[in-house]
């Protein structure tokens, strides 16, 4: 979805999002390449399109990180209520 957004929606913001997660993309690329999986080429093409050289090792990827990654999904303090059965279904 992010790739489609970067290509068709708002390229400037889309590429910005991809660059925000560049280290993760590079780790994915390295892992896929090490495992000899065909998807490595697709991820490598994405990394190439972002510009600049791709790191060759996990240590070089670590150097890309300015701050450690943090979880940003599901941290809201409000949870949906647990569903309750209604009427005779109880």
C-alpha positions in Angstrom: 0.0 0.0 0.0 2.9 2.4 0.8 4.4 1.6 -2.6 1.2 2.4 -4.3 0.8 5.6 -2.3 4.4 6.6 -3.3 3.7 5.9 -6.9 0.2 7.2 -7.4 -0.9 9.2 -4.4 1.7 11.6 -3.0 5.2 10.7 -4.3 7.0 13.1 -2.0 5.3 11.9 1.2 5.4 8.3 0.0 9.1 8.3 -0.6 9.6 10.0 2.7 7.7 7.2 4.5 9.9 4.6 2.7 13.0 6.5 3.7 11.8 6.6 7.3 11.8 2.8 7.2 14.9 2.4 5.0 16.8 0.4 7.6 13.9 -2.1 7.8 13.7 -2.4 4.0 17.5 -3.0 3.9 17.3 -5.7 6.5 14.5 -7.3 4.5 16.6 -7.1 1.4 19.6 -8.6 3.0 17.6 -11.5 4.5 15.8 -12.3 1.3 19.1 -12.2 -0.6 20.9 -14.5 1.9 18.0 -17.0 1.6 18.1 -16.8 -2.2 14.5 -15.8 -2.5 13.2 -14.3 -5.7 11.5 -11.4 -3.8 15.0 -10.0 -3.1 15.1 -8.4 -6.5 11.9 -6.5 -5.9 13.0 -5.1 -2.5 16.5 -4.3 -3.9 14.8 -2.3 -6.7 12.8 -0.3 -4.1 16.0 0.4 -2.1 17.8 1.4 -5.3 15.0 3.8 -6.2 15.3 5.5 -2.8 18.8 6.6 -3.8 22.2 6.3 -2.1 24.2 3.1 -1.7 22.6 0.1 0.0 24.4 -1.3 3.1 26.0 -4.6 2.5 25.8 -6.0 6.1 23.5 -5.9 9.1 26.1 -3.8 10.9 26.0 -1.2 8.1 22.2 -1.2 8.4 22.5 -0.5 12.1 24.5 2.6 11.3 21.6 3.9 9.3 19.5 4.1 12.4 19.6 7.5 14.1 17.2 6.3 16.8 16.2 2.8 17.7 12.9 1.6 16.1 9.8 2.0 18.3 6.4 0.4 18.1 3.8 2.8 16.8 0.8 0.5 16.3 -1.6 -0.5 19.0 -0.3 1.7 21.7 -3.4 3.8 22.2 -4.6 3.7 25.8 -8.2 3.1 24.7 -9.3 -0.4 23.8 -12.5 -1.5 22.1 -15.0 -3.0 24.5 -15.1 -6.7 24.7 -18.1 -8.0 22.7 -21.1 -9.0 24.8 -23.8 -11.5 23.8 -27.3 -9.9 23.6 -30.7 -11.4 24.4 -31.3 -15.2 24.4 -27.9 -16.1 22.9 -26.4 -15.9 26.4 
